[in-house]
Amino acid sequence: MNLPASQADAIRLIEAIGLLGVTISSAEWLAKPQQIRNSGVFSWDVCRLRAAWMVEGPIAAGLTVIFENPGLTLLLLVRPAIAAVIAFGLATGWMHAALITVVALVTVLVRVRFPMGLDGSDQMAGIIFVTLSLIYWIGTPRAAQLGLIFLTLQLCLSYQAAGWLKLRERGWRDGTYLARVLSSGAYGHAAAGRYLTDHPSLSRMLSWSVIALETSFPIVFVLPPFAAAGLLAAGLAFHVGTGLLMGLNTFVIFFGAAYPALAYSLGLL
């Protein structure tokens, strides 16, 4: 692709961050092999029961080959392998586009295989790599520009949807939901959960801070540069804090991967 430097730099950064994210995501599943075995918590025999077409028929048979071991382990190894190939510069041109497309396909398949416990970063991962695939295959500056603007709008939409949903819920407005989430076994942080439970005013203030950040995020397009930079820093700090407290490693990475697209779009203005 022969793209302007601003587009090429943004795309390379999005790709690098995204590939780091899918590598970590695969590593997290591979680190707990007992959970993804047929006898484990995430057994395909159980997960497939959510839809009839996953249980019987030719599609079900094909998915079983992919989603049961050893097929599943091989599937999870694909993305780290591709990330290594691209990192060492071993793929160019159409081969690069093909590998990014494979990453997009595998990311979608992983979402089908593990539908439980997902968060917005899992959705963002698929959107990022599908968008990159289209950019690479079309290969024009206009396609790159539209793809970057789309990722920017998707980032803003994600914040807006999350913020307005929180605003509608009394438990988020009064801070009780935040304290409960951080007190949970799956996504909690025991010390933080106890502290916010004991300090409801602080929990309420933090909840409103998140709601304000998410609902107001699109104003970044009309802010002066220094204020826009501050809002972007606040957004990244939110992801880092959430990732550390809730143990959501890719929550930081996949949303962070869309920030170069946002920076490019701001540059257009």
C-alpha positions in Angstrom: 0.0 0.0 0.0 1.2 3.5 -0.8 -0.4 5.6 1.9 0.3 9.0 3.4 2.6 8.8 6.4 -0.1 9.8 8.9 -2.3 7.0 7.8 0.5 4.4 7.5 1.8 5.3 11.0 -1.6 5.0 12.6 -2.4 1.7 10.9 1.0 0.2 11.9 0.5 1.3 15.5 -3.1 -0.1 15.7 -1.9 -3.4 14.2 1.0 -3.7 16.6 -1.1 -3.0 19.7 -3.9 -5.3 18.4 -1.5 -8.2 17.7 -0.1 -7.8 21.3 -3.6 -8.0 22.6 -4.6 -11.1 20.7 -1.3 -12.8 21.7 -2.1 -12.1 25.4 -5.7 -13.2 24.9 -4.6 -16.6 23.4 -1.9 -16.9 26.2 -4.6 -16.5 28.9 -6.6 -19.4 27.5 -3.5 -21.6 26.9 -2.3 -20.9 30.4 -5.3 -22.9 31.8 -5.5 -26.0 29.6 -7.6 -27.9 32.1 -10.4 -25.4 31.7 -10.7 -25.8 27.9 -10.6 -29.5 27.8 -13.7 -31.5 27.1 -14.0 -32.2 30.8 -13.3 -28.6 31.9 -15.4 -25.6 32.8 -15.4 -24.3 29.2 -16.1 -27.7 27.6 -17.4 -27.4 24.0 -20.0 -30.1 24.9 -21.6 -27.5 27.2 -20.9 -24.2 25.3 -22.4 -25.6 22.1 -25.8 -26.1 23.8 -26.7 -22.4 23.5 -27.7 -22.9 19.8 -29.3 -25.9 18.0 -27.1 -25.4 14.9 -24.0 -25.9 17.1 -25.3 -29.3 18.2 -26.4 -31.0 15.0 -25.7 -30.7 11.3 -22.6 -30.1 9.1 -21.8 -26.8 10.7 -21.8 -28.4 14.2 -19.5 -31.1 13.0 -17.0 -28.6 11.6 -17.1 -26.5 14.7 -16.5 -29.6 16.8 -13.2 -30.3 14.9 -12.1 -26.8 15.5 -13.3 -26.2 19.0 -12.3 -29.5 20.7 -8.7 -30.3 21.4 -6.3 -30.6 19.7 -8.0 -28.3 17.3 -8.7 -25.6 19.9 -5.1 -25.5 21.1 -3.9 -25.1 17.5 -6.5 -22.4 16.9 -5.3 -20.4 19.9 -1.7 -20.7 18.7 -2.5 -19.2 15.3 -2.6 -15.6 16.4 0.6 -15.5 18.4 2.4 -17.2 15.5 1.1 -14.7 13.0 2.0 -11.8 15.4 5.6 -13.2 15.5 5.8 -13.5 11.7 4.6 -9.9 11.2 6.8 -8.6 14.0 9.9 -10.0 12.3 8.8 -8.5 9.0 8.4 -11.9 7.3 5.1 -11.0 5.6 4.5 -8.2 3.0 2.0 -7.3 0.4 -0.9 -9.7 -0.1 0.6 -12.1 2.4 0.4 -9.5 5.1 -3.2 -8.8 4.3 -4.0 -12.5 4.3 -2.4 -13.0 7.7 -4.3 -10.1 9.2 -7.5 -11.5 7.7 -6.7 -14.9 9.4 -6.3 -13.0 12.7 -9.7 -11.4 12.2 -11.3 -14.8 11.5 -9.7 -16.5 14.4 -10.7 -13.6 16.7 -14.3 -14.1 15.6 -14.1 -17.9 16.1 -12.7 -17.4 19.6 -15.7 -15.3 20.5 -18.0 -18.0 19.2 -16.1 -20.7 21.2 -15.9 -18.7 24.5 -19.2 -16.6 24.7 -19.1 -16.2 28.4 -17.4 -13.5 30.4 -16.8 -11.2 27.5 -16.4 -7.5 27.7 -16.2 -4.6 25.3 -12.6 -5.2 24.5 -13.4 -8.6 22.9 -15.9 -6.9 20.6 -13.3 -4.1 19.8 -10.7 -6.8 18.9 -12.9 -8.2 16.2 -13.8 -4.8 14.9 -10.2 -3.7 14.7 -8.9 -6.7 12.7 -11.9 -6.8 10.4 -11.4 -3.1 9.7 -7.6 -3.6 9.2 -8.3 -6.5 6.8 -10.6 -4.3 4.6 -8.0 -1.5 4.6 -5.2 -3.8 3.5 -7.2 -5.6 0.8 -8.6 -2.4 -0.7 -5.3 -0.6 -0.3 -6.2 2.9 -1.1 -5.8 6.1 0.9 -9.5 6.7 0.9 -10.1 3.2 2.3 -7.5 3.8 5.0 -9.0 7.1 5.9 -12.6 5.7 6.1 -11.3 2.8 8.2 -9.5 5.0 10.7 -12.6 7.3 11.0 -14.8 4.2 11.5 -12.6 3.0 14.3 -12.7 6.5 15.9 -16.5 6.6 15.7 -16.7 3.0 17.1 -14.5 4.0 20.0 -16.8 7.0 20.8 -19.9 4.9 20.4 -18.6 2.3 22.8 -18.0 5.0 25.4 -21.4 6.6 24.8 -23.3 3.4 25.0 -21.6 2.3 28.2 -22.0 5.8 29.8 -25.7 6.2 29.0 -26.5 2.7 30.2 -24.8 3.5 33.5 -26.6 6.8 33.8 -29.9 5.0 33.5 -29.1 2.6 36.4 -29.6 3.9 40.0 -27.0 1.5 41.2 -24.3 3.2 39.1 -25.5 6.7 40.0 -25.3 6.0 43.7 -22.1 4.0 43.5 -23.3 0.7 44.8 -22.8 -1.2 41.6 -19.1 -0.2 41.4 -18.5 -1.4 44.9 -20.3 -4.7 44.2 -18.4 -5.3 41.0 -15.1 -4.8 42.7 -16.3 -7.1 45.5 -17.2 -9.9 43.1 -15.1 -13.1 42.9 -14.7 -13.1 39.1 -13.8 -9.5 38.4 -13.2 -8.0 41.8 -10.4 -6.7 43.8 -11.0 -7.6 47.5 -9.3 -4.6 49.1 -10.8 -2.1 46.7 -14.2 -3.6 47.0 -14.1 -3.5 50.8 -12.8 0.1 50.8 -15.5 1.4 48.4 -18.2 -0.5 50.4 -17.0 1.2 53.5 -16.8 4.6 51.8 -20.0 5.0 49.7 -19.3 8.7 49.0 -16.1 7.9 47.3 -17.7 5.0 45.3 -20.4 7.4 44.2 -17.9 10.0 43.1 -15.8 7.5 41.1 -19.0 6.2 39.5 -20.0 9.6 38.4 -16.5 10.3 37.1 -16.7 7.2 34.8 -20.2 8.2 33.7 -19.0 11.8 32.9 -16.0 10.6 31.0 -17.9 8.1 28.9 -20.9 10.3 28.1 -18.8 13.4 27.3 -16.0 11.7 25.4 -17.2 12.9 21.9 -16.5 16.5 22.9 -12.9 15.6 22.2 -13.6 16.8 18.6 -14.3 20.3 19.6 -11.8 20.8 22.5 -8.6 22.8 22.0 -5.5 20.5 21.6 -4.3 20.6 25.2 -7.8 19.8 26.6 -8.3 17.0 24.0 -5.0 15.5 25.1 -6.1 15.6 28.7 -9.3 13.8 27.9 -7.4 11.1 26.0 -5.1 10.7 28.9 -8.1 10.4 31.2 -9.6 7.7 28.9 -6.4 5.7 28.9 -6.0 6.1 32.7 -9.6 4.7 33.1 -8.6 1.6 31.0 -5.4 1.1 32.9 -7.1 1.4 36.3 -10.0 -0.9 35.3 -7.5 -3.4 33.8 -5.4 -3.5 37.0 -8.4 -3.7 39.4 -10.5 -6.2 37.5 -7.7 -8.2 35.9 -8.8 -7.4 32.4 -5.5 -7.3 30.6 -6.9 -6.8 27.1 -9.3 -4.1 28.2 -6.4 -1.7 28.2 -4.9 -3.0 25.0 -7.8 -3.3 22.5 -9.4 0.1 23.4 -5.9 1.6 23.4 -5.4 0.2 19.9 -8.2 2.5 18.7 -6.6 5.6 20.1 -4.1 6.0 17.1 -7.2 6.1 14.9 -8.7 8.8 17.1 -5.5 10.8 17.0 -5.5 10.6 13.2 -9.1 11.7 13.0 -8.4 14.7 15.3 -5.5 15.6 13.0 -8.0 15.8 10.1 -9.8 18.5 12.0 
